[in-house]
Amino acid sequence: MAEAAVSDELIFVLLLRAVLFTPLMARNALKSNVTWAGYPFLPPTGASGCLADLVGGARWHEGNTLGLDARRLQDMPDFEEVFALGAYPSRSQPSRRHFRAHLGSIFNYEGTVWSAGRNEGKKLAVVEETLADTITFVVAAQARKPLEVLHDAARGRLGPVAKKGSLEVSYRAQPEIVELGSTAATGNEETLALMPVTELGSLPARPLQPGETLVHFVPVRSRHRDDRMEWDIMPSTWQEHLRFRPGVPIFSGIAESQAIGVSQAVWNRLCKVWL
């Protein structure tokens, strides 16, 4: 079967399923030194960097290394027009709030948060994580071939994810690719990835748990500029089985007998030039 021509009216989405070996701690952009709040998913920036690590062969390390550029999948050969839309757990639930010690053993319970030296005198951190067995990377492109190459490069690999986490991508023989066409949402499409809050057309299927929120300020793009990291933040939402508001511009298709979609606003944000 001949591959469809590249068009703004059509995108292809690769679903890379992986097993989580640890709780997911994707640090929130609004985190503080003593509150390690996490997103209930892996944002596009984190998913892009995670996939770049998996397929790029780079040695991962933890540390605040000056001059380390943001890892992005689209900066790698063969994947220049491939964009990660995030990674999303299945049947997840938030962990209870608990304490975790920073590196070091000297704690300060009386002073201000920022008064201590590096790794000394810090208060215990209040931690919230996401508990799930599996997570699915949602990766989009306007052609099928680079997604097939990405699947072959990533399948079966183990690697780090988020803060102190790890995962293994399923060793699936054939790539799971869905073809989505440009249309207006009918209200029946479930979102595959995060959506702008203004496009929300249904409430979550389950009540929010204590500490959860429906609106997240999510970094969708990152870059290293003038010796500092910058993030492009987008107010967004995501939970399993959320549906688009009727009339919203989306890319839509069918997967497992369910109408699914990707927000055109999110896709355009990822693809456009960041001035």
N, C-alpha and C positions, 0 to 999 in steps of 0.2 A: 504494500500500500504506500503510495507516495506521500511524503511529508507535506503538511499544509504550509502555504507560504506565510512568511512572517508578516503580521498585521497588527495594528493597534486594536483590532476587533477580536483578537484571539490570544490567549496565553495558555501555556502548559504548566501544570503544577505537579511536582514530584513529592510524594509522601514517603519520608524515610523514618521508619519505625525503629525505636531503640528501647532497650531495657535500662532502667535506672538502678544503680547499685546503692545509691545513697539518697537521702532527702535532697530536694531541689532548693537551693538557696541562691536565687537570682536577685542580687542586691538591688533594692529600689533606688531610683535616682534621688529620692528625698530622704535617704538614709541619714543617720547620724552616727557618731562615734560609739554610742552606747545603745542604739536601737537598730538591730539588723533585720529590718523588715524586708520581705522578699515578694517579688511578683509571683502570682500563681501560674506562671508560664515563663519561658525563656524569651526575652524580647528579641526583635530582629537583629540588633547589634550583637547580642550574646550568641544567638544561633549562627550568625554569619562567622563570627570568630571561632566558634566551636568547630564548625565544618571546615574552616580554613586550616585549623590544627589537625583535624582528622585526615585530610587529603593532602596536606602540604608537606608532611614529613618533618615539621619543625619540632624541636624539643621544647616541651611546655615547662614553664617554671613559674613559681609564685614569687612576687616581689614588686616593689615600686621602682622599676627601672626607668631612669630618665632617658628620653629619646626613643622609647619603644612605641612604634606607630600602632594605630589600631589595626587589628587583624580583620581583614574583610575578604569574603569569598570572591567578590567581583574584582579584586586586585590580582588574582592568580591567573596564570595562563589557562585557557580553555573555559574560564568561567566569568569573563568580563561582563557578560549580559545576563548573569544569573544572580537572583536576589533572594535571600532568605527572609521569609515573612514571619519568622519566629518558630518556636517549638512548644508543643502544647501537650500536657499530660492527660491521661485518660483516667476517669473515675478517681480524681484526686481529692484530698481533703487537707485543710491546714493543720499543722502541728499545734500543740498547745504552746503557749509562751513559756520559755524556759531560759535559764541563764547559761552563758558560756564565757569562759575566761579568755581574755586576750593573750597573745604571746607574752610570756614573762610571768613573774610570780609576785610582784609587789603591787598591791591594790590600794587605792585611795578612796575612802568612802566619805570623806569630809570636803575635799577640795572641789573646784569646778571641773567640768568635763575636760577642758582643753589645757589644764594647768600642768599636766604631767609631761615628762620627757617621753621620747619614743619608747614604747613598750613597757613603760614603768608608770605606776600610779594610776592606771586606768580603772574605771569602774567595771564591774561585770556587765557584759552585754546582754540585753534582752533580745532573744532570738525568736523569729517566726519563720518556719519553713513550710514547704509543700511536700506532702507525702503521696507518692504514686509509684506504681510498678513500671509503667511504660510512658514514653513520651514520643511525639511524632513531629519531626521537622517538616515544615511546609516551605518548599522552595519553588520559585516561579521563574519562567523565562518565556520568551516569545518563539522559541524553537525547541523541539523535542530532543535533538541530538546532545546538547550539552548536559541536559538532565540525565540522559542515559550514561554519559561519561562520569558524572558525579556519583550516580548510583554504584557503578562499578568500582569507583575509587573509595567509596565510604563503607560499603557493605562489609559486615563482619569485623570492623575496626573497633577498638576500645580507645577511650580517651577521656580527658577531663571535661567537666561541664560546670559552669557557674562557680560558686565558691566552695572549694574542697569536695566537689562531687565527681562522679564518674559514671560512664554509660558504655553500652555496647550496641552498635547498630546491627539490626537483624541481617543475617546472611541470606537474603532473598535472591532467588535466581533471576527473576525478571523485575524491572523497575515498576513501581506503582505510580503511573502517570495519568492524570486526569486532564482532559481538554476542556477549557472554559471559554465561552463566548460572551462578548459584550452585550449587556441588556439592562433593563430596569428591573429591580427586584419586585417580585409579586407579594412578598411577605412570607413565603413558604421556605425560602432558602436559609439553611443553617450556615453560619460563617465558619470557614476553615481556619481563619487566623483572626488577629485582633481587628476590630472595626472602630472608626471614630464614634464617640459617644452619640453624636447627632444622628447616626445611622441606625441606632438600636431600635428594633421593632418588637421585641418581646422581652419579658422579664425572665430572670434565671429560672431554670426548672426546679431548683432547690433553694431554700432560704439561705441568705448569707450567714456565715458562721461569725462568732465574735471575733473582731479584729479584721474581718474581710471588708473590702470595699468594691463597689461596682465600677468606679472610675479610677483609672491609673494614668499617671503621666509617664509615658513609655518612650524611651530612646529608640527611634527607628533608624537613625544613621549616626555614625561617629567619624571623627577625623582628628588627626594630630596637626595642630596649627599654632605657629608662634610658641613652640615649646610647651604647649598645654593641650589637653584633650577637650574636644567640644562634642556636644551631643545635640541632635535635632529631636526635640521632645514633642510628642503628639498625645493629647488627651484621648484615651482609648479605653475599650472594654473588651473582655473576653471571658466566657465560660462555655462549657459544653452545651450544645443545642441552642445557643442564642440565634435569633433570626433577624434578618434585615427588615427595616421599615419599608413598606411598599413605595416604589418609585425611585429608590436609591440606585445610582449607577453602579453596577457590579459586573464581575465576570462570573458566569453561572454555568453549571453542568450537573450531571447526575453521577453519584457514587453510591454503590450498594443500595440502590432504589431510593435514595434520598437526594432531594435538590440541595446543592451546596453552592457556596459563592465566596468570592474574594472581593473586598472593597476596592473599587477603582481609585478612590482617594488615597488609600494606603499604597497601592501599586505606583501611582503617579508620584507620590512623595519619595519613594525609593529610587525611582528612575530619573527624576529631574536633576539638573545640575545644581549643586549646592554652592551658591554664591557667597 
